[in-house]
Amino acid sequence: MKRRVVIIFDLDGTLIDSVPDLATSLNNTLKHFNKPTYHRNIIRNWVGNGAKVLVKRGLYGIKDTDDLPQPDNFDEIMEYFLNSYQSNLCKETILYPNVITTLQKLHKRGYILALATNKPARFLPKIIDYFGLNELFSVIVGGDDLPHKKPHPMPLLHICNSLGVDTANAIMVGDSKNDILSAKSANITSIAVTYGYNYDIPISQFDPDYIVDDFKEIDGIIKCIN
C-alpha cells in the first residue's frame, strides 16, 4: 500500500457479542440491590453507551434515562456491576462469524488496525487476550481512556493522531449510531454492520457510507475504497 490507512473497529456488537455476560452481570447487580431483573433480549437494546448508562437503564428499566437522576448509592451499584462483569468476562461472549479471518487478512495486507470502544478499559486486556487479538491492534482506546467517548469524535481523532494518519485515510467499522455519528463528526469513512446493537433502529437511518450484513464483506469494501 502506498499510503498508511487505519481501520478503526468498535468491539461490542461489531467484533464480539458480549450481551450474555453483560446481561448476567447486570441482573446479578439488580438482584443484589432488590431491583427487577430483565431478559437478555431487553438488555441487548440497552448496550452501547458504556457501563454507567447500561446500569442506569437497568435500574429504571427503560432505555431513555437522560433526564432521570442517578440514585444516591450509584457509585456502590456501579462497583458491584463492574466486579460482577469482571467475574463473568468471556463466559458466554463470542466472536461474530468471520471476524478473526477478516482481521487477519487486513492486517497481513498492511492496514493498521485499531479499536475504539465505549467499554471500560479495565476489561479490554482479558477480552483481547481471550480471543487472540493481541497482535492485530496497534492502538486500543477504551470508554474511560479519554475525556469523551463515542459518539464524540475524540476517540477516533486520538487514534489517527497517535498513528500519524490523516482522517481521510481512516475507516470506522461499527454497529451503532454512536459509531456512525463519531465517524461523521471526525470526517472519517464509515462501514456499518447490521447484526449488532443499535436499539432496534435500522443502522441505515444514520446514513453510514457502507452497510454490510456479514463481517467478511468489509474486506471487499476496503479493497474498493483503497
N, C-alpha and C positions, 0 to 999 in steps of 0.2 A: 504494500500500500504506500502511496506517495505521501499521504497526509495522516497525521495522528487522529484517529477517531475514537471517541469514548462512547460506550453504550452503558447507560445507567439503568439498573433494574430495581424495581420495587421487590419486596420479599413476600409478605403475606398476600395471598390471592393471586400472585404472579408466578413465583417460583415454588412456593410451598402452600399447602392447605393446612393451616395451623388451628382452624376453628375447633376441632375436637378437644385439643389440650387447653385452649383459651376458655372454652365453654365449661370444661371440668373445673378449671381454676376459679372462674367467675362464680359458678354455682356453689363451690366449696366456700367461697367468701360470703356470698349472700346467705347461705345456710348458717354459717357461723354467727352472722350478725342478725339472725332472725328475720331475714327478708325472703320473699318468694323467689323460687328458682325458675329457670326457663329452659325450654327445649333448645338444643344447639342450633336448630334451623332459625330460630328467632335471634339468637346471639350472633349468628352469621351476618345478619344485617346491621349489627352494631359495630363490627370490626372495621378498622381502617383509619381512625383518627388518633391512635395512641391509647396507652393503657388507662390514663385518667378518664378520658372520655368514655371508654368502654365500661369502666366500673361505674361511672355516674349514670350511664344508660341502664345498667343493671339495677342500680339502686332505685331508680324511678320507673323502670320497666317500659321506657319509651326511647325512641331514637333522638328526638329533638329536645335536648336538655339545656340549650344555650341560656335560657332565661331562668333556669331553676338553680337555687343555691346549693352549695356543697354542704353536707352535714358537718356539724362541729367536729366529729371524730373521723373526718375523711382521711386524714393522714394515717390513722391507725388502720382504717379499712384498706387503703392502698397498700400499705406494708404487708398486710395479710395476703392480699391478692398477689403481690409480686413474689412473695415467698412461696405461695401455693403454685404459681406458674413455674417458678424455678424448679420445683419438685416434679412438675409434670411435663417439662420440656421434652419434646420428641417421643413421647409415649405413643401418641396416635397421629402426630403430624407426618405428612407425606409430601414428597415432591410431586408436582404435576407431571403428566406424561411428557416425555421428550425434552425435559429441562436440561438434564446433565449432558446428553449428547449434543444438543444445540449449543450450550455454553462452551463445551469443549471445542466444537468446530470454530466458533467465533474467536475464541482465544488462540487457537492454533493458527488462524489466518492473520493474526497480528492486531486484532482490535483490542483496545483497552477496556476492560470490564470493571464496572463499579456498582456499588449497592447503596441505595438511598431508601431507608425505611423509617416509618414512624414508630417502630417497635423500640422499646428502651434498649440502649446499647449493652446493658449487662447480660442480656440473653443471647446476643449475637454470636459470641465465640463458640458456645456449645452447639448451637444450631449449624453454624458454618462448618464446624469440625465433624459433626454427626453425618452430614450429607456430603462430606468430602469436597467442599467448595473452597478450601483454604487457598489453593494455588491459582484460583481463577480471578479473584477480585483484587485490583490494585488499590482501591480506596473503598472503605466501608463507613457509612455515616448512619448512626442510629438516631432515634427520635429525640433524644435529650443531649446529643453531642453539640448542638448549636442553639443559639437563642430562638430560632424559628424552625419549625418542621413543615413538611408539605401540608397544605397547598402553597405555602410561601416558597418562592424560588430559591431561597438561601441554600438549602442542601445541594441543589443541582449546580448552582453557581460556585459554591465552595469546592465541589468535586472538579469542575472544569478549571478553576483557578489553581487547585492543588496539582493538577496534572499538566498545566500549561496548555490546555486545549481550548480553542475558541468555541463558543456556544454553537456556532454554525457547523461545527464538526462533532456535535453531540447528539445523541438519541436517547430518549427516555422511554422505557418499556414498563407499563403498569396496568393495573386492572380497575382503578377507581378514578373518580373525578379529581381527587387530590393529586394524583399523578399527572393527569392531563392539564389541570389548571396550573400546577407548578411548572410544567414544561412550557406552557404558553407564556407564562409570566417571565420565564428565563429565555424566551425566544429559541427554544430547543424543539426539534422534531419529535413527535410523539407517536408511539405504537401502543395500542390498547389491546389487551386480551379480553375476551368476552366471558370467560369462565370464572372470574374471581369474585371479589366482594365489592359491589357497588350499590348497596342499599336497595336492591331490586329495581334500579333505574338502568335502562339500556345505556351502555357506555357511549353509544353513538350520539347521544344527546349533548355530549360535551365536546364534540367535533374534534376527535384526535385525527392526526394526519393519516394514520393507517389503523385498521382493525383486523385482528386475527382470531380464529376460533381455536387454534392449536399452536402451542409454543414453537413447534418446528417451522411454522410458516414465517417466523421472524427472520430466519436465515435468508430466505429468498427475497424478502423485502429489503433487507440491508444490502444484499448484493446489488439490487436495482438502484438503491439510493447512492451507493458508492461505486 
